[in-house]
C-alpha cells in the first residue's frame, strides 16, 4: 500500500506544478474563472423542505439592513443564539506538540503528533510540510476527515481511499496541512454514542458539534503557531463528517479565509444532524428557528464553496445537490453587502457521495486562488 501511495504521490507532485501554473495565470484576477457558474440556481432548486429560513437582512423592528455595520450587529445577535444553543467549552490549551512518528512520502514530510484539545485530554493528528521547504511562510490548511475507521490515516494518505487523501495532496501542492482526529475516534475501543457520553460527562450542557468545533479550532491554533505558516492565509476543507466540521469552523473562526464543504448536507434534514454527536433531537422542535443559511452568512465575505453529488430527486445516497441552492441564495445578499464579487457558490458534480476528479479540481482551484 505504501509503495502504491508513493507512486501516486509522485504523480500528484507533477500535477501540482500544473495547478500552480494555473494559479499564477489567475492570480491577477483574484477570482476563480468559474465563480459566476457556481452562483446560478438550478432549474428547480427547491426540491426539498429547507425548514424555516429566518430573514437575514431584517432588523428586529422590521426595518431593512442595508449596510455592513447593520449586518454585523444583526450577525452578533444571531451568533449569540447559536453559541447558546451549542453550549460552552473551556479555553483551549496552549499549543504543545509531541512527535510520535515521521515519514517522507513523495513531495512532503508527514509527522504524526499528539497534543491536548482540552486540558488533560489528548488527541492525535498529522502535520504535513511540503518539500522542498520554502523561505517564505506558506498557506495553512486544516483537513478534516470523513466517517471512516481510518480517520486521520486516510486524509493524511497513509492508508484508505486515494480520493480522500486530501491532506497529502494539498501538502504536495504547497500547503502546510494539519489533519486532526475527530473525538468520536479518540478511543477506538468504544462506540460513537459512548464517546459522546464521555464528553458530556465533562460538559453536560454542550453539544457534540461544539466539541468538534473546539477541536477544529485547536488545529487552527497549531497551524497559526508555526513559523512556516502565514497565519493570515489559513483555510479548511472536509468531506461528509469533515464538511460539517468545516462549515462550523469557517462560520465561528474568522481565521479561516477560504473553505470547501464537500457533501456534508447543508440542510438540517438532509443528513443525520440530529445525532447526538452533532446537534441532537432539539433541531426537530417546531420552536427551533436556527438554520445553516445563518452560518453561511457568518462566513461572508470570506470564500466558501459547497460541493454536491446529487444526480436527481430520487438520489438518497448523497448529502447535497440542487436542493442546497436555497441556503446559498439566502446568504448571497449578505455577501453582496460587502461588494462584488461574492465568494460563495454551489457546484454539483452529480457523482454521488464522493470526490471525483472534477470536484477535486474545483476544490484545489478554489483554495489555491483564495489562499494564494
C-alpha positions in Angstrom: 0.0 0.0 0.0 2.8 2.5 0.9 4.7 1.8 -2.4 1.5 2.4 -4.4 0.8 5.6 -2.5 4.3 6.9 -3.1 3.8 6.3 -6.9 0.5 8.2 -6.7 2.2 10.9 -4.6 5.0 11.3 -7.2 2.3 11.7 -9.9 0.4 14.2 -7.8 3.6 16.3 -7.3 3.9 16.6 -11.1 0.3 17.6 -11.4 0.7 20.2 -8.7 3.2 22.0 -10.9 0.5 22.4 -13.5 -2.0 23.5 -10.9 0.4 26.2 -9.6 0.8 27.4 -13.1 -2.9 27.8 -13.4 -2.9 29.6 -10.1 -0.3 32.0 -11.4 -2.3 32.7 -14.6 -5.4 33.5 -12.5 -3.5 35.5 -9.8 -4.2 38.8 -11.4 -7.9 38.2 -11.5 -8.1 37.2 -7.8 -11.1 35.0 -8.6 -11.7 31.5 -9.9 -12.8 31.8 -13.5 -16.0 29.8 -12.9 -17.3 31.9 -10.0 -20.4 33.0 -11.8 -21.2 29.4 -12.8 -21.5 28.3 -9.2 -23.8 31.2 -8.3 -26.6 30.2 -10.7 -29.6 28.3 -9.4 -30.7 25.0 -10.9 -33.9 24.7 -13.0 -35.8 23.5 -9.9 -33.7 24.2 -6.8 -36.5 23.8 -4.2 -36.9 20.0 -4.3 -36.7 19.6 -0.5 -38.1 21.2 2.6 -35.4 23.7 3.8 -37.1 24.3 7.1 -37.5 27.9 8.4 -35.1 30.3 6.8 -35.2 33.3 9.1 -34.7 36.6 7.1 -31.1 37.7 7.5 -31.3 41.3 6.4 -34.2 42.4 8.6 -33.6 44.1 11.9 -35.7 43.2 15.0 -38.0 46.2 14.4 -38.6 45.0 10.8 -36.5 47.7 9.1 -34.2 46.5 6.2 -30.5 46.1 6.8 -28.6 47.8 4.1 -25.0 48.3 5.4 -22.2 46.1 6.6 -22.3 47.8 10.0 -26.1 47.0 10.4 -25.5 43.4 9.4 -22.6 43.0 11.8 -24.9 44.0 14.7 -27.5 41.5 13.4 -24.9 38.9 13.0 -23.8 39.3 16.6 -27.4 38.7 17.8 -27.8 35.5 15.7 -24.3 34.3 16.6 -25.1 34.5 20.3 -28.2 32.4 19.8 -26.1 29.7 18.1 -23.4 29.8 20.8 -26.1 29.5 23.5 -27.5 26.5 21.6 -24.2 24.7 21.1 -23.1 25.2 24.7 -19.9 26.3 26.4 -16.4 25.0 26.2 -13.4 25.9 28.4 -10.4 27.8 27.0 -8.3 25.7 24.6 -4.8 24.7 26.0 -1.6 26.3 24.7 -0.2 24.6 21.7 2.4 21.9 22.5 3.1 19.1 20.0 4.7 15.7 20.8 6.1 13.8 17.8 5.0 10.2 17.6 6.4 9.3 14.2 7.7 10.8 10.9 8.0 9.7 7.3 8.6 11.2 3.9 6.2 10.3 1.2 7.0 12.0 -2.2 6.5 15.7 -2.1 6.2 16.2 1.7 7.2 15.5 5.2 4.5 13.8 7.3 4.6 13.8 11.1 2.1 12.2 13.5 1.7 14.3 16.6 -0.1 14.2 20.0 -1.4 17.3 21.7 -4.1 18.5 24.1 -7.5 19.5 22.7 -8.9 20.1 26.2 -6.8 20.3 29.5 -5.8 16.7 30.2 -7.5 15.3 27.0 -5.0 14.1 24.3 -5.7 13.7 20.7 -3.6 12.9 17.7 -3.2 14.4 14.2 -0.9 14.6 11.2 1.2 17.6 10.3 2.4 17.7 6.7 5.0 20.0 5.4 5.6 20.4 1.6 9.0 19.6 0.1 11.3 21.4 -0.5 11.0 23.8 2.4 10.3 27.4 1.3 11.9 30.5 2.6 8.6 32.4 2.9 5.6 31.3 5.1 3.1 29.2 3.2 -0.7 29.0 3.4 -2.0 26.6 6.0 -4.9 24.2 5.6 -7.0 22.2 8.2 -8.1 19.0 6.6 -11.0 17.2 8.4 -11.6 13.5 7.8 -14.8 11.8 7.0 -16.6 9.0 8.8 -14.1 6.1 8.4 -12.2 3.8 10.8 -9.0 5.0 9.0 -9.7 8.6 10.3 -6.5 10.7 10.0 -4.6 7.8 8.3 -6.9 8.3 5.3 -6.8 12.1 4.9 -3.0 12.1 5.5 -2.5 9.5 2.8 -1.2 6.7 5.0 -3.9 4.2 4.0 -7.5 4.1 2.8 -9.2 5.6 -0.2 -7.0 7.6 -2.5 -9.7 10.2 -3.3 -9.9 11.0 0.4 -6.2 11.6 0.9 -6.7 15.4 0.8 -4.1 16.2 3.4 -1.3 14.5 1.4 -2.5 16.0 -1.9 -2.6 19.6 -0.6 0.8 19.3 1.1 2.2 18.2 -2.3 0.6 21.4 -3.7 2.5 23.6 -1.3 0.2 24.0 1.7 1.2 23.3 5.3 -1.5 20.9 6.4 -2.9 19.7 9.7 -5.3 16.8 10.0 -6.9 16.4 13.4 -8.7 13.3 14.6 -12.4 13.7 15.4 -13.2 13.0 19.1 -15.5 10.1 18.2 -12.4 8.0 17.4 -10.1 9.2 20.2 -10.7 5.8 22.0 -11.1 3.1 19.3 -12.4 0.6 21.8 -15.8 2.4 22.2 -18.8 3.3 20.0 -19.8 6.8 18.9 -22.5 7.1 21.5 -20.1 6.2 24.3 -17.6 8.8 23.1 -20.4 11.4 23.2 -21.4 10.2 26.7 -17.9 10.5 28.0 -17.7 14.0 26.6 -21.0 15.1 28.1 -19.9 13.8 31.5 -17.3 16.5 31.3 -19.6 19.1 29.6 -23.2 18.2 30.3 -24.6 21.4 28.7 -22.6 21.2 25.5 -23.4 19.5 22.1 -21.1 17.2 20.2 -20.9 19.8 17.3 -19.4 22.3 19.8 -16.8 19.8 20.7 -15.9 19.2 17.1 -15.7 23.0 16.6 -13.3 23.3 19.6 -11.1 20.5 18.2 -11.0 22.0 14.7 -10.1 25.4 16.3 -7.2 23.6 18.0 -5.9 22.6 14.6 -6.1 26.3 13.5 -4.2 27.2 16.7 -1.5 24.7 15.7 -1.1 26.0 12.2 -1.1 29.6 13.3 1.7 28.9 15.8 4.1 27.5 13.1 6.7 29.9 11.6 6.3 28.1 8.3 2.6 29.2 8.1 1.3 32.6 7.1 -1.4 32.9 9.8 -3.4 35.3 7.5 -3.8 32.5 4.9 -5.4 29.6 6.6 -8.2 27.5 5.1 -10.2 24.4 5.8 -11.6 21.5 3.8 -13.6 18.4 4.6 -15.8 15.7 3.1 -19.0 14.4 4.7 -18.4 14.5 8.5 -15.4 16.6 7.8 -17.5 19.0 5.8 -19.9 19.5 8.7 -16.9 20.5 10.8 -15.6 22.8 8.1 -18.9 24.7 8.0 -18.9 25.3 11.7 -15.2 26.1 11.8 -15.5 28.7 9.0 -18.6 30.2 10.5 -17.2 30.6 14.0 -13.5 31.2 13.4 -12.6 34.2 11.2 -9.0 33.0 10.9 -10.4 30.7 8.2 -10.1 32.7 5.0 -11.3 30.1 2.5 -13.0 26.7 2.8 -14.6 23.9 0.8 -17.5 21.9 2.1 -17.9 18.5 0.3 -21.1 16.6 0.6 -21.8 17.5 4.3 -25.5 18.2 3.9 -26.2 21.9 4.4 -29.9 21.3 5.3 -30.7 20.1 8.8 -32.9 17.5 7.2 -30.5 16.4 4.5 -28.4 14.1 6.7 -28.1 12.9 10.4 -27.6 16.3 12.0 -30.0 15.1 14.8 -27.5 12.5 16.0 -26.1 13.2 19.5 -22.5 13.7 18.2 -23.8 16.6 16.1 -26.8 18.8 17.1 -29.2 16.4 18.8 -33.0 16.0 18.5 -33.7 19.5 19.6 -33.4 20.7 15.9 -36.7 18.9 15.2 -38.6 21.0 17.8 -41.1 23.3 16.0 -39.8 26.2 18.1 -36.2 25.7 16.8 -35.6 28.6 14.4 -31.8 28.4 13.7 -30.7 27.1 10.3 -27.5 26.8 8.3 -28.1 29.7 6.0 -27.1 31.8 9.0 -23.8 30.1 9.2 -23.1 30.7 5.5 -23.9 34.3 6.1 -21.5 34.4 9.1 -18.7 33.4 6.7 -19.2 36.5 4.4 -17.2 37.9 2.8 -14.7 35.0 3.1 -14.6 32.3 0.4 -16.9 29.3 0.8 -17.5 26.6 -1.8 -20.1 23.8 -1.5 -19.5 20.6 -3.5 -22.6 18.4 -4.1 -23.1 15.0 -5.6 -26.9 14.6 -6.1 -27.9 13.3 -9.5 -31.7 13.6 -9.2 -34.6 13.9 -6.7 -34.6 10.1 -6.1 -30.9 10.0 -5.2 -30.9 9.4 -1.5 -27.3 8.3 -1.0 -25.9 11.9 -1.1 -26.0 14.9 1.2 -26.2 17.9 -1.1 -27.5 18.8 -4.5 -29.8 21.2 -6.3 -31.9 21.3 -3.0 -28.9 23.0 -1.4 -29.2 26.1 -3.5 -31.9 28.0 -1.3 -29.3 28.2 1.5 -26.7 29.8 -0.8 -29.4 32.0 -2.2 -30.3 33.2 1.3 -26.7 34.0 2.2 -25.8 35.8 -1.1 -27.5 39.1 -0.2 -25.2 39.3 2.9 -22.1 38.7 0.7 -23.3 41.5 -1.6 -23.3 44.0 1.2 -19.5 43.7 1.2 -19.3 44.4 -2.6 -18.6 42.3 -5.6 -17.6 39.6 -6.2 -19.4 37.3 -3.7 -17.1 34.4 -3.0 -19.7 31.7 -2.2 -21.0 29.0 -4.6 -22.5 25.6 -5.1 -21.0 23.1 -7.6 -22.9 19.8 -8.2 -20.8 17.2 -9.8 -23.6 14.6 -9.9 -21.2 11.8 -9.0 -22.6 10.8 -5.6 -21.1 10.9 -2.1 -17.5 11.1 -3.2 -14.8 13.4 -4.5 -14.5 12.7 -8.2 -11.6 14.3 -10.2 -13.7 17.2 -11.4 -14.7 18.1 -7.9 -11.2 17.8 -6.6 -10.1 20.2 -9.4 -12.7 22.8 -8.3 -11.7 22.3 -4.7 -8.0 22.8 -5.5 -8.5 25.9 -7.7 -10.7 27.5 -5.0 -8.2 27.0 -2.2 -5.2 27.9 -4.4 -6.9 31.1 -5.6 -8.3 32.4 -2.3 -5.3 31.4 -0.2 -2.6 32.3 -2.8 
